[in-house]
Amino acid sequence: MKQPLDQSNPSTESNTKLFSYIDSKDYYAHMTENDIPRAVSRGGIFLCLEGEGDVIINQHKYRLNKCSMCVAFPGTIIQALNTSEVFRSYTLAIDIDFLRELTFPSSNSIQIMMRENPCIQLTQEQADTIMEICTMMHAKDSRADHPFHEQINHHMLLLLCYELAGIYAKHIPVKHEPCTRQDILFRQFLSYLATDMTKSREVQYYADKLDITPKYLTLISRQISGRSAAQWITYTVITNAKALLATSQLTIQQVSEKLNFPNPSFFGQYFLRHTGMTPKEYRRSKL
């Protein structure tokens, strides 16, 4: 029996934690829905522990096997494909912006290298080191009552970022295959949508960024995913709204403002029209 790559649901990741372990069981349904690409709203690392499989990241397809590692930045487009029956993986959502805190002469070039080569083949020793650090991060993070909890998490994440940078300094990239022009445009659309969702909910806005017509964007979106560009915009907004209502302490007005609606009333009508529930009713259903 085949199973998909473990990936995170970008809509439910906590934006307040520096890092969080992604349990594949919690995100299985989201990442495999209709076998379509997903935009990652946070950064993260993905490590193949056993087995092999394929994944498409942005414009390229990669074949992963034991000790393959992928690094994702916010806005990265990932499509989970089938894997071998014995496939096991580890995923950690992290504040990838911490890479900016690395202070050594070649840090900028290494960050560029990470973006251009998201998948890399580790040695067993390197993979063991990454897992050792991640295990320690979990252990330290569980001590929420520690007076220096946040400071420790900060430095633990910095330690992980330095290890990642060290690996990329002598990297062995995983070979990739190119995607079609239409696939590239669609993935760029999802990437822009992940980062600019609060700026605009209009198809024209994203078509302009891609330098194509709204009609063509809608066409390739339907061909690749079965959803129009407008439906993707609505889906992304509603999914993020649901996540904020269900997992945060923000008031409905604050959620409305965070998603850049003109007022709570307009947000409520929009949410009701697309879900059949008011924001308040949805929040109560999740208690």
C-alpha positions as CSV (number, residue, x, y, z in Angstrom):
1,M,0.0,0.0,0.0
2,K,1.3,3.4,-0.9
3,Q,1.2,6.4,1.3
4,P,1.9,10.1,0.7
5,L,4.8,12.2,2.0
6,D,4.2,13.6,5.5
7,Q,3.7,17.4,5.2
8,S,2.2,20.1,7.3
9,N,-1.1,21.9,7.0
10,P,0.0,25.5,6.6
11,S,-3.3,26.8,7.9
12,T,-3.0,25.2,11.3
13,E,0.6,25.8,12.1
14,S,1.1,28.0,15.1
15,N,2.6,31.3,14.1
16,T,3.8,32.0,17.6
17,K,6.0,29.0,18.3
18,L,9.6,29.0,17.0
19,F,9.3,25.4,16.0
20,S,6.8,22.5,16.2
21,Y,6.8,18.9,15.3
22,I,4.4,17.9,12.5
23,D,2.5,14.7,13.1
24,S,1.7,13.2,9.7
25,K,-1.6,11.7,11.0
26,D,-2.9,15.1,11.7
27,Y,-2.2,16.5,8.3
28,Y,-2.8,13.4,6.1
29,A,-6.2,14.5,4.8
30,H,-5.2,18.0,4.0
31,M,-2.0,17.2,2.1
32,T,-3.6,14.4,0.1
33,E,-6.8,16.1,-0.9
34,N,-7.2,15.8,-4.6
35,D,-3.5,15.2,-5.0
36,I,-2.8,18.9,-5.6
37,P,0.0,21.2,-4.6
38,R,0.0,23.1,-1.2
39,A,1.7,26.3,-0.2
40,V,3.7,26.3,3.0
41,S,3.1,29.4,5.1
42,R,6.0,28.7,7.5
43,G,9.4,27.2,6.9
44,G,10.4,23.7,7.9
45,I,12.7,20.7,7.4
46,F,11.6,17.3,6.2
47,L,13.9,14.2,6.7
48,C,13.3,10.8,5.1
49,L,14.2,8.2,7.7
50,E,13.3,5.1,5.7
51,G,12.0,4.1,2.3
52,E,11.8,6.3,-0.8
53,G,9.3,8.4,-2.7
54,D,8.8,11.5,-4.9
55,V,8.0,15.1,-4.1
56,I,7.5,18.2,-6.2
57,I,8.9,21.4,-4.7
58,N,8.2,24.6,-6.6
59,Q,9.1,23.8,-10.2
60,H,11.0,20.5,-9.7
61,K,10.4,16.9,-8.9
62,Y,12.8,15.1,-6.5
63,R,13.3,11.5,-5.7
64,L,13.9,11.0,-2.0
65,N,15.4,8.1,-0.2
66,K,16.9,7.4,3.3
67,C,18.7,10.5,4.7
68,S,17.3,12.8,2.0
69,M,16.4,16.2,3.6
70,C,14.2,19.0,2.3
71,V,14.3,22.6,3.5
72,A,11.2,24.7,2.8
73,F,10.8,28.5,3.1
74,P,7.5,30.4,3.5
75,G,5.6,30.3,0.2
76,T,7.3,27.1,-1.0
77,I,4.9,24.9,-3.0
78,I,4.9,21.2,-2.2
79,Q,3.1,18.4,-3.8
80,A,3.1,15.1,-1.9
81,L,3.4,12.0,-4.1
82,N,3.3,8.3,-3.4
83,T,6.0,6.6,-1.4
84,S,7.1,3.1,-0.7
85,E,5.3,1.0,1.8
86,V,8.1,1.3,4.4
87,F,8.4,5.1,4.1
88,R,9.0,6.9,7.4
89,S,9.8,10.6,7.8
90,Y,10.2,13.4,10.3
91,T,8.9,17.0,9.8
92,L,9.6,20.1,11.9
93,A,8.0,23.4,11.2
94,I,10.5,26.1,12.1
95,D,10.9,29.9,12.0
96,I,13.3,29.7,9.0
97,D,13.9,33.5,9.3
98,F,16.4,32.5,12.1
99,L,18.8,31.8,9.2
100,R,19.3,35.6,9.1
101,E,20.9,35.5,12.5
102,L,23.7,33.3,11.3
103,T,26.8,35.4,11.4
104,F,29.7,34.2,9.2
105,P,31.0,35.5,5.9
106,S,29.3,33.1,3.5
107,S,25.9,32.9,5.3
108,N,24.0,34.8,2.6
109,S,25.4,32.5,-0.2
110,I,24.4,29.4,1.8
111,Q,20.8,30.7,2.3
112,I,20.6,31.3,-1.5
113,M,21.9,27.7,-2.0
114,M,19.2,26.4,0.3
115,R,16.5,28.1,-1.7
116,E,18.0,26.9,-5.0
117,N,18.6,23.3,-3.7
118,P,15.7,22.5,-1.3
119,C,16.6,18.8,-1.2
120,I,19.9,17.5,-0.2
121,Q,21.4,14.0,0.5
122,L,22.8,13.7,4.0
123,T,25.2,11.1,5.4
124,Q,23.9,8.9,8.1
125,E,26.0,10.9,10.6
126,Q,24.5,14.2,9.5
127,A,21.0,12.8,9.7
128,D,21.7,11.4,13.2
129,T,23.0,14.8,14.2
130,I,19.8,16.6,12.9
131,M,17.6,14.1,14.7
132,E,19.6,14.4,17.9
133,I,19.2,18.2,17.9
134,C,15.4,18.0,17.1
135,T,14.9,15.5,19.9
136,M,16.7,17.8,22.3
137,M,14.6,20.7,21.1
138,H,11.4,18.8,21.9
139,A,12.7,17.9,25.3
140,K,13.6,21.5,26.2
141,D,10.4,22.9,24.7
142,S,8.3,20.7,26.9
143,R,9.6,22.5,30.0
144,A,7.1,25.4,29.6
145,D,7.5,26.5,33.2
146,H,11.3,27.1,32.8
147,P,12.0,30.8,33.5
148,F,14.2,31.0,30.4
149,H,12.0,28.7,28.1
150,E,11.9,31.1,25.2
151,Q,15.6,32.0,25.4
152,I,16.5,28.3,25.4
153,N,14.2,27.6,22.4
154,H,15.8,30.6,20.6
155,H,19.3,29.3,21.0
156,M,18.3,25.7,20.2
157,L,16.8,26.8,16.9
158,L,19.9,28.8,16.2
159,L,22.0,25.6,16.8
160,L,19.8,23.7,14.3
161,C,20.2,26.5,11.7
162,Y,24.0,26.5,12.1
163,E,24.0,22.7,11.6
164,L,21.9,23.1,8.5
165,A,24.2,25.8,7.2
166,G,27.2,23.5,7.9
167,I,25.7,20.7,5.9
168,Y,24.9,23.0,2.9
169,A,28.5,24.3,3.0
170,K,29.5,20.9,1.6
171,H,26.2,19.9,0.1
172,I,25.2,17.1,-2.2
173,P,22.0,18.2,-3.9
174,V,19.3,15.7,-4.9
175,K,18.9,15.6,-8.7
176,H,15.6,17.1,-10.0
177,E,13.4,17.0,-13.0
178,P,11.8,20.2,-14.4
179,C,8.0,20.9,-14.4
180,T,6.0,22.2,-17.3
181,R,5.5,26.0,-17.8
182,Q,1.9,25.6,-16.7
183,D,2.9,23.8,-13.5
184,I,5.4,26.5,-12.7
185,L,2.9,29.3,-13.1
186,F,0.3,27.5,-11.0
187,R,2.9,26.9,-8.2
188,Q,4.0,30.5,-8.4
189,F,0.3,31.5,-8.0
190,L,0.0,29.4,-4.9
191,S,3.2,30.8,-3.5
192,Y,2.0,34.4,-4.0
193,L,-1.3,33.4,-2.5
194,A,0.4,32.1,0.6
195,T,2.3,35.3,1.2
196,D,-0.1,37.9,-0.2
197,M,-3.5,36.5,0.8
198,T,-4.2,39.5,3.1
199,K,-3.2,42.0,0.4
200,S,-5.7,41.0,-2.2
201,R,-8.5,38.5,-2.9
202,E,-8.8,39.3,-6.6
203,V,-7.7,37.0,-9.4
204,Q,-6.4,40.1,-11.3
205,Y,-3.9,40.9,-8.6
206,Y,-2.2,37.4,-8.9
207,A,-2.5,37.4,-12.7
208,D,-0.6,40.7,-12.8
209,K,2.2,39.3,-10.6
210,L,2.5,36.4,-13.0
211,D,2.3,38.6,-16.0
212,I,-0.6,36.6,-17.5
213,T,-4.3,37.3,-18.0
214,P,-6.9,36.3,-15.3
215,K,-8.5,34.1,-17.9
216,Y,-5.3,32.1,-18.5
217,L,-4.6,31.8,-14.7
218,T,-8.1,30.4,-14.2
219,L,-7.6,28.0,-17.1
220,I,-4.3,26.5,-15.9
221,S,-5.6,26.4,-12.3
222,R,-8.6,24.3,-13.4
223,Q,-6.5,22.1,-15.6
224,I,-4.0,21.3,-12.9
225,S,-6.1,21.3,-9.7
226,G,-9.8,21.2,-10.8
227,R,-10.3,24.5,-9.0
228,S,-10.5,27.9,-10.5
229,A,-8.1,30.7,-9.3
230,A,-11.0,32.4,-7.5
231,Q,-11.9,29.2,-5.8
232,W,-8.3,28.8,-4.6
233,I,-8.3,32.3,-3.2
234,T,-11.5,31.6,-1.3
235,Y,-10.3,28.3,-0.1
236,T,-7.1,29.8,1.2
237,V,-8.8,32.7,3.0
238,I,-11.5,30.4,4.6
239,T,-8.9,27.8,5.6
240,N,-6.8,30.4,7.4
241,A,-9.9,32.0,8.9
242,K,-10.9,28.6,10.3
243,A,-7.4,28.1,11.7
244,L,-7.4,31.4,13.5
245,L,-10.9,30.9,14.9
246,A,-10.2,27.4,16.1
247,T,-6.6,27.7,17.4
248,S,-6.1,31.3,18.6
249,Q,-7.4,33.6,21.3
250,L,-8.0,36.4,18.8
251,T,-11.4,38.0,18.8
252,I,-13.5,37.8,15.7
253,Q,-12.8,41.5,15.0
254,Q,-9.0,40.8,15.4
255,V,-9.3,37.8,13.0
256,S,-11.1,40.1,10.5
257,E,-8.4,42.7,10.8
258,K,-5.6,40.0,10.5
259,L,-7.2,38.8,7.2
260,N,-7.6,42.4,6.0
261,F,-11.4,42.5,5.8
262,P,-12.8,46.1,5.9
263,N,-14.9,45.3,9.0
264,P,-16.1,42.3,11.1
265,S,-19.6,42.4,9.5
266,F,-18.1,41.9,6.0
267,F,-15.9,39.1,7.3
268,G,-18.9,37.4,8.9
269,Q,-20.9,37.6,5.7
270,Y,-18.0,36.2,3.6
271,F,-17.4,33.4,6.1
272,L,-21.1,32.5,6.3
273,R,-21.5,32.5,2.5
274,H,-18.7,30.0,2.0
275,T,-19.1,27.8,5.1
276,G,-22.8,28.0,6.0
277,M,-21.8,29.1,9.5
278,T,-21.0,32.4,11.2
279,P,-17.5,32.8,12.6
280,K,-19.0,32.6,16.1
281,E,-20.9,29.4,15.3
282,Y,-17.7,27.8,13.8
283,R,-15.7,28.7,16.9
284,R,-18.3,27.2,19.2
285,S,-18.3,24.0,17.1
286,K,-14.6,23.6,17.8
287,L,-14.8,24.0,21.6
